[in-house]
Each structure stands twice: as C-alpha cells, then as structure tokens.
Amino acid sequence: MKESLISPCISICKVDPVTGYCYGCARTEIEKKIWRDEKTTREWKLKNLDEILNRMEGWQLSAFKESYKHKLENGISLFKKNLLKNERD
C-alpha cells in the first residue's frame, strides 16, 4: 500500500477572488479536487505542496506552516482545533 499524504487544507476555506487561491492553503479549486481523487499520485501531491508553499509569503506562509505542522502531528489544524474549542465554550 502506498503511503498517503495529509491534505494541506487547514480549514480556512475561502478563495481570493483575484488569484483564485484559497486563503488557508493557497490551492485552487481544481487542485483541491485533484487531491481528493484516489488516482492522484504521491509525486503530484509533493509537487503541489511545493507549489503552494511558493505561492505564500509573510504571515500567510508562517500561519500555514504552523497549522499544517499541528495537523500532521495531531490530526487537526490549529484553526479547526480553536473553532471546535470555541463551539464547546
């Protein structure tokens, strides 16, 4: 079984109307669909991760890296964790 990659979605799913990139993960809607396709290769996903990191800069890049790292380590992005916490409070 091939090793899968965790989606770069960090639960901030709003698209910039100018660039067409998601504010959270910097992917296009087409790239999001490709990620969900079971036929998408690990190589394509790794390349896409590099591409989206290159699209980001400044606070967006820092926030993404922190939240994605948290998602990789804990199974949930920081944004989603805080959102769920606020719903319980």
Z-matrix of the N, CA and C atoms (Angstrom, degrees):
N
C 1 1.446
C 2 1.524 1 109.01
N 3 1.347 2 115.92 1 133.11
C 4 1.453 3 118.25 2 -177.93
C 5 1.526 4 110.42 3 -79.36
N 6 1.337 5 115.27 4 144.40
C 7 1.456 6 121.24 5 -179.21
C 8 1.523 7 109.84 6 -71.06
N 9 1.320 8 116.03 7 131.57
C 10 1.461 9 119.61 8 -179.29
C 11 1.525 10 110.32 9 -92.21
N 12 1.311 11 113.93 10 163.04
C 13 1.461 12 120.98 11 176.40
C 14 1.520 13 108.60 12 -110.84
N 15 1.304 14 115.72 13 146.52
C 16 1.455 15 121.52 14 177.96
C 17 1.528 16 108.49 15 -77.72
N 18 1.310 17 115.21 16 133.31
C 19 1.463 18 121.43 17 178.30
C 20 1.526 19 111.20 18 -56.26
N 21 1.324 20 117.23 19 141.96
C 22 1.467 21 120.00 20 178.35
C 23 1.527 22 113.68 21 -76.64
N 24 1.328 23 118.01 22 2.81
C 25 1.463 24 120.47 23 178.84
C 26 1.527 25 109.51 24 -61.40
N 27 1.327 26 116.67 25 126.92
C 28 1.465 27 120.65 26 176.91
C 29 1.530 28 110.55 27 -114.41
N 30 1.322 29 116.38 28 23.28
C 31 1.472 30 124.11 29 172.84
C 32 1.530 31 114.31 30 68.13
N 33 1.306 32 117.30 31 26.17
C 34 1.469 33 122.35 32 171.49
C 35 1.522 34 104.82 33 -116.98
N 36 1.289 35 116.16 34 78.43
C 37 1.461 36 122.31 35 -168.80
C 38 1.523 37 112.08 36 -96.80
N 39 1.303 38 115.44 37 70.87
C 40 1.465 39 123.19 38 175.37
C 41 1.519 40 107.26 39 -128.90
N 42 1.328 41 115.92 40 133.38
C 43 1.461 42 120.62 41 -175.77
C 44 1.519 43 110.64 42 -100.63
N 45 1.316 44 115.49 43 133.31
C 46 1.460 45 121.76 44 174.83
C 47 1.527 46 107.34 45 -69.08
N 48 1.331 47 117.74 46 122.32
C 49 1.467 48 119.63 47 -176.90
C 50 1.529 49 113.43 48 -68.66
N 51 1.314 50 117.53 49 -18.77
C 52 1.469 51 120.81 50 -179.65
C 53 1.530 52 110.82 51 -83.43
N 54 1.333 53 116.71 52 -50.06
C 55 1.470 54 120.21 53 -175.61
C 56 1.524 55 113.49 54 -90.73
N 57 1.334 56 116.71 55 -25.99
C 58 1.458 57 120.41 56 -174.50
C 59 1.515 58 112.82 57 81.69
N 60 1.333 59 117.50 58 7.12
C 61 1.458 60 122.25 59 179.80
C 62 1.522 61 110.16 60 -97.20
N 63 1.316 62 115.95 61 143.42
C 64 1.455 63 122.20 62 175.55
C 65 1.531 64 108.62 63 -66.14
N 66 1.333 65 116.16 64 136.36
C 67 1.469 66 120.40 65 178.08
C 68 1.522 67 111.88 66 -62.97
N 69 1.336 68 117.78 67 -31.62
C 70 1.459 69 120.75 68 -177.72
C 71 1.512 70 113.98 69 -80.70
N 72 1.332 71 116.98 70 -51.64
C 73 1.472 72 120.30 71 -172.49
C 74 1.525 73 114.33 72 -113.62
N 75 1.322 74 117.76 73 -5.87
C 76 1.470 75 122.99 74 177.43
C 77 1.531 76 113.62 75 66.78
N 78 1.332 77 116.78 76 19.95
C 79 1.464 78 119.31 77 175.94
C 80 1.522 79 110.02 78 -94.48
N 81 1.318 80 115.19 79 156.96
C 82 1.460 81 120.86 80 172.26
C 83 1.532 82 108.10 81 -85.16
N 84 1.323 83 116.36 82 167.07
C 85 1.465 84 119.96 83 176.98
C 86 1.527 85 110.69 84 -61.52
N 87 1.320 86 116.89 85 -36.93
C 88 1.471 87 120.52 86 178.37
C 89 1.522 88 110.66 87 -64.68
N 90 1.332 89 117.20 88 -43.14
C 91 1.466 90 120.35 89 178.86
C 92 1.528 91 110.97 90 -63.11
N 93 1.323 92 116.90 91 -37.62
C 94 1.475 93 120.06 92 177.80
C 95 1.527 94 110.18 93 -61.76
N 96 1.327 95 116.80 94 -42.12
C 97 1.470 96 120.75 95 178.80
C 98 1.527 97 110.96 96 -65.09
N 99 1.328 98 116.15 97 -40.51
C 100 1.468 99 119.70 98 179.50
C 101 1.531 100 110.36 99 -62.99
N 102 1.330 101 117.70 100 -39.85
C 103 1.465 102 121.02 101 178.17
C 104 1.516 103 111.37 102 -58.57
N 105 1.336 104 117.57 103 -37.79
C 106 1.469 105 121.32 104 -177.14
C 107 1.534 106 112.80 105 -77.88
N 108 1.308 107 117.41 106 -16.89
C 109 1.468 108 120.87 107 -178.48
C 110 1.530 109 109.53 108 -71.76
N 111 1.324 110 116.23 109 124.40
C 112 1.466 111 120.50 110 -178.10
C 113 1.525 112 113.16 111 -63.69
N 114 1.324 113 117.43 112 -17.36
C 115 1.467 114 120.87 113 -179.97
C 116 1.530 115 112.77 114 -86.69
N 117 1.319 116 117.15 115 -7.39
C 118 1.467 117 120.52 116 -179.01
C 119 1.520 118 109.53 117 -68.31
N 120 1.320 119 114.66 118 132.14
C 121 1.466 120 119.77 119 -175.62
C 122 1.529 121 111.68 120 -81.10
N 123 1.311 122 114.06 121 156.42
C 124 1.469 123 121.60 122 174.99
C 125 1.531 124 109.75 123 -59.75
N 126 1.317 125 116.25 124 -38.61
C 127 1.466 126 120.73 125 -179.66
C 128 1.529 127 110.68 126 -61.64
N 129 1.329 128 117.43 127 -43.01
C 130 1.463 129 120.38 128 178.54
C 131 1.524 130 109.97 129 -62.69
N 132 1.324 131 117.09 130 -42.96
C 133 1.462 132 120.94 131 -179.29
C 134 1.521 133 111.67 132 -64.08
N 135 1.324 134 117.02 133 -41.94
C 136 1.470 135 119.95 134 177.58
C 137 1.524 136 110.97 135 -62.60
N 138 1.326 137 116.45 136 -43.07
C 139 1.463 138 120.84 137 177.58
C 140 1.525 139 110.46 138 -62.47
N 141 1.327 140 116.97 139 -42.78
C 142 1.458 141 120.97 140 179.58
C 143 1.529 142 111.57 141 -64.86
N 144 1.338 143 117.33 142 -38.48
C 145 1.472 144 119.97 143 175.65
C 146 1.525 145 110.54 144 -58.45
N 147 1.323 146 117.00 145 -43.80
C 148 1.468 147 120.50 146 176.86
C 149 1.526 148 111.03 147 -61.73
N 150 1.326 149 116.10 148 -42.86
C 151 1.465 150 120.30 149 -179.27
C 152 1.527 151 111.66 150 -62.32
N 153 1.341 152 116.67 151 -45.02
C 154 1.464 153 117.73 152 -177.14
C 155 1.525 154 111.43 153 -69.99
N 156 1.328 155 117.03 154 -33.85
C 157 1.469 156 119.10 155 176.13
C 158 1.526 157 110.62 156 -63.64
N 159 1.320 158 116.73 157 -35.92
C 160 1.462 159 120.57 158 178.27
C 161 1.527 160 112.99 159 -71.70
N 162 1.329 161 117.38 160 -20.35
C 163 1.468 162 121.20 161 177.50
C 164 1.527 163 111.96 162 -77.55
N 165 1.312 164 115.58 163 -23.45
C 166 1.468 165 120.25 164 -175.10
C 167 1.519 166 110.71 165 -95.50
N 168 1.327 167 113.81 166 156.74
C 169 1.459 168 120.36 167 173.45
C 170 1.518 169 108.65 168 -154.89
N 171 1.312 170 115.64 169 167.95
C 172 1.460 171 121.26 170 175.04
C 173 1.520 172 113.81 171 56.95
N 174 1.340 173 114.68 172 -138.47
C 175 1.470 174 120.69 173 -175.86
C 176 1.524 175 112.39 174 -61.23
N 177 1.344 176 117.70 175 -33.87
C 178 1.462 177 119.56 176 -179.12
C 179 1.527 178 110.17 177 -63.68
N 180 1.320 179 116.20 178 -44.60
C 181 1.457 180 120.75 179 179.78
C 182 1.527 181 110.76 180 -64.53
N 183 1.324 182 117.18 181 -45.25
C 184 1.468 183 120.93 182 179.65
C 185 1.519 184 111.37 183 -61.71
N 186 1.337 185 116.42 184 -45.89
C 187 1.461 186 120.92 185 -179.09
C 188 1.523 187 110.81 186 -64.63
N 189 1.337 188 116.60 187 -41.47
C 190 1.460 189 119.71 188 178.94
C 191 1.520 190 110.69 189 -61.93
N 192 1.325 191 116.85 190 -49.42
C 193 1.465 192 120.29 191 -177.35
C 194 1.527 193 111.41 192 -59.07
N 195 1.319 194 117.17 193 -42.94
C 196 1.461 195 120.87 194 -179.94
C 197 1.533 196 111.12 195 -65.05
N 198 1.331 197 116.51 196 -45.80
C 199 1.453 198 120.24 197 -177.74
C 200 1.532 199 111.87 198 -70.68
N 201 1.323 200 117.27 199 -40.18
C 202 1.466 201 120.13 200 179.45
C 203 1.527 202 110.32 201 -66.73
N 204 1.318 203 117.09 202 -39.42
C 205 1.465 204 120.52 203 177.03
C 206 1.527 205 109.57 204 -60.05
N 207 1.325 206 116.17 205 -44.76
C 208 1.464 207 120.56 206 178.29
C 209 1.531 208 110.24 207 -61.09
N 210 1.325 209 116.97 208 -40.50
C 211 1.467 210 121.04 209 178.66
C 212 1.525 211 110.77 210 -63.63
N 213 1.322 212 117.68 211 -42.83
C 214 1.463 213 121.07 212 179.47
C 215 1.527 214 111.30 213 -63.29
N 216 1.330 215 116.49 214 -38.50
C 217 1.461 216 121.57 215 -176.08
C 218 1.528 217 113.07 216 -83.02
N 219 1.348 218 117.01 217 -30.29
C 220 1.460 219 120.48 218 -171.42
C 221 1.523 220 114.98 219 -123.45
N 222 1.332 221 116.93 220 -4.14
C 223 1.450 222 120.09 221 177.82
C 224 1.517 223 114.91 222 82.65
N 225 1.324 224 117.13 223 4.16
C 226 1.461 225 121.12 224 -178.69
C 227 1.533 226 108.83 225 -150.80
N 228 1.334 227 116.26 226 139.80
C 229 1.461 228 119.46 227 179.61
C 230 1.520 229 109.90 228 -73.00
N 231 1.315 230 117.28 229 159.32
C 232 1.463 231 121.49 230 178.53
C 233 1.524 232 111.40 231 -60.43
N 234 1.323 233 116.73 232 -41.48
C 235 1.461 234 120.60 233 -179.29
C 236 1.523 235 110.68 234 -60.63
N 237 1.325 236 116.06 235 -47.67
C 238 1.469 237 120.38 236 -179.57
C 239 1.525 238 110.57 237 -65.70
N 240 1.326 239 117.37 238 -40.09
C 241 1.463 240 121.52 239 178.37
C 242 1.531 241 109.57 240 -58.10
N 243 1.330 242 116.47 241 -48.08
C 244 1.458 243 120.60 242 -179.18
C 245 1.528 244 111.45 243 -67.80
N 246 1.319 245 117.29 244 -37.11
C 247 1.449 246 121.27 245 177.69
C 248 1.531 247 111.17 246 -61.79
N 249 1.325 248 116.42 247 -45.04
C 250 1.461 249 120.60 248 179.24
C 251 1.522 250 110.62 249 -66.97
N 252 1.326 251 117.05 250 -38.38
C 253 1.470 252 120.92 251 178.05
C 254 1.521 253 110.12 252 -61.96
N 255 1.328 254 117.21 253 -44.53
C 256 1.461 255 121.14 254 -179.57
C 257 1.524 256 111.55 255 -65.09
N 258 1.333 257 117.55 256 -32.63
C 259 1.458 258 121.00 257 177.96
C 260 1.521 259 111.60 258 -67.75
N 261 1.346 260 116.21 259 -32.69
C 262 1.469 261 120.59 260 179.89
C 263 1.529 262 111.56 261 -77.14
N 264 1.325 263 116.35 262 -30.50
C 265 1.478 264 120.67 263 -176.98
C 266 1.497 265 113.24 264 -74.19
